[in-house]
Amino acid sequence: MAQTLSPKTTSLLYRRHIFIYLAVAAAALLLIPFIAMQLTGEINWSSSDFIMMGLLLFLSSSAFVVIARKVAPAQRLWLALAVALAFLYCWAELAVGIFFQFGS
C-alpha cells in the first residue's frame, strides 16, 4: 500500500531540520557585511555586531516558524509581515536608537 503524506510532513516549515537551515541562512547573510568590510573601510562591524545581527536574524526567523506552525496558512502572510516589522524595528533601534537613546 502506498502511504500518502500529509502537507505537514512534506512542507519545509514542518521539517525537523528547519532550524539548521535558518542558522545557515543567517550565517550566509552575515557574509555580506563581512565581505564588504574587506573591500571598503566605510563598514566597520565589531564581533558583537555580528553576534547581535546573527541572533536577530535567527531568532526572528525561528519565531516565524514556531508561530506559523500553529496558525492557519491563510494567516501566515500577516504573521510574516508582523515578524518582518518587528525585525526591522529591532534592527533600527540597535543601529541608531529611534525611541530609546542609551548613553549620550
C-alpha positions in Angstrom: 0.0 0.0 0.0 1.2 3.4 -0.9 1.5 5.8 2.0 0.2 9.3 1.3 2.0 12.1 3.0 0.1 15.0 4.5 1.1 18.6 3.7 2.6 18.8 7.3 5.1 16.2 6.6 6.2 17.4 3.2 6.3 21.2 3.9 9.7 22.7 4.8 8.0 24.5 7.6 7.3 21.2 9.5 10.7 19.5 8.9 12.9 18.8 11.9 16.0 20.4 10.4 14.4 23.8 9.6 16.3 25.5 12.4 19.6 24.3 11.0 18.6 25.7 7.6 17.8 29.0 9.3 21.1 29.2 11.1 23.0 28.5 7.9 20.9 31.2 6.1 21.7 33.7 8.9 25.4 32.9 8.6 25.3 33.3 4.9 23.6 36.7 5.2 26.3 37.8 7.6 28.8 37.2 4.8 27.6 40.3 3.1 28.9 42.8 5.6 31.9 40.6 6.3 33.0 40.7 2.6 32.1 44.4 2.4 34.4 45.1 5.3 37.2 43.5 3.4 36.6 45.7 0.4 36.0 49.1 2.0 36.8 50.9 5.1 33.4 52.5 5.4 31.9 49.4 7.0 33.2 48.7 10.4 31.4 46.0 12.3 32.7 44.5 15.6 32.3 40.9 16.6 29.4 41.9 18.9 27.7 43.5 15.8 27.9 40.2 14.0 26.7 38.2 17.1 23.7 40.6 17.6 22.7 40.5 13.9 23.1 36.8 13.7 20.9 36.4 16.8 18.3 38.8 15.4 18.2 37.0 12.1 18.0 33.6 13.6 15.5 34.4 16.4 13.1 36.3 14.2 13.0 33.6 11.5 12.7 30.9 14.3 9.8 32.8 15.8 8.1 32.9 12.5 8.5 29.1 12.0 7.3 28.3 15.5 4.2 30.6 15.3 3.5 29.7 11.7 3.2 26.0 12.7 0.3 27.0 14.9 -1.7 29.4 12.7 -3.8 28.8 9.6 -2.0 29.0 6.3 -4.2 32.0 5.3 -2.8 33.9 8.3 0.9 33.3 7.5 1.3 36.3 5.3 0.1 38.6 8.1 2.4 36.8 10.5 5.4 37.2 8.1 4.6 41.0 7.9 4.4 41.3 11.7 7.7 39.4 12.2 9.4 41.5 9.4 8.2 44.8 11.0 9.4 43.6 14.5 12.8 42.6 12.9 13.2 46.0 11.2 12.2 47.9 14.4 14.8 46.0 16.5 17.5 46.4 13.8 16.9 50.2 13.6 16.7 50.5 17.4 20.0 48.7 17.8 21.6 50.7 15.0 20.6 54.2 15.8 18.2 54.2 18.7 14.9 55.5 17.3 12.9 55.7 20.5 15.5 54.9 23.2 18.8 56.8 23.5 21.3 54.9 25.6 24.2 57.0 26.9 24.9 60.4 25.4 
